[in-house]
Amino acid sequence: MIQFLIKKTISLMGKVYVFLDKRVKHDTSPILGTVIDYDLQDKSRKELCNHIEDKFKWERDSFWNLESTQKIRLCCQTARDMEHKHEKIIRLLTQTYDSQVIGENQKYSDTFRKSNRGQGEE
């Protein structure tokens, strides 16, 4: 019963927050050192949620309807997943580059050995 009351109170507070947020002129300076693109600065809270839903191909209002902590948790997991994906790509690129360099070095060594055969045997 207490969880029900807590969730209802949070929901009501969220609706009040959204109502008030629509009337606030938000700062457009960088957020934690990240410059925000102009088109994102002009979007409302609802439009930003719709933007996220479009980018991730989620159903309309699926992100909008999440509780604030769920949104933060989802963003944390998505950032972690993106980081791991980035690390895997870097690892694959490095392995590919290393194998190409080793292959080129081997070709150079073979060519160098062939060109030096017979020298000094005269």
ZISUL-V38595 format. One line per field, one symbol per residue. ss: DSSP state (2 for helix, 1 for strand, 0 for the rest). psi: psi as a letter, one per 20 degrees, with the letter a starting at -180 (. if undefined). burial: b if it has 24 or more other ideal C-beta (glycine too) atoms within 12 Angstrom, else e. A space follows every 50 residues. Layout:
BEGIN
ss=???
psi=???
burial=???
END
This chain:
BEGIN
ss=02222222222222222222200000000010010002222000222222 22222000000000000222222222222222222222222222222222 2222222222222222000000
psi=ghgghghggggghgggggghhhjpoqqjrqolipppqghhhiqrgghggh gggghjlqqpjgghiqqghhgggghgggggghghgggggggggggggghg gggghggggggggghipipii.
burial=eeeeeeeeeeeeeeeeeeeeeeeeeeeeeeeeeeeeeeeeeeeebeebbe ebeeeeeeeeeebbeeeeeeeeeeeeeeeeeeeeeeeeeeeeeeeeeeee eeeeeeeeeeeeeeeeeeeeee
END
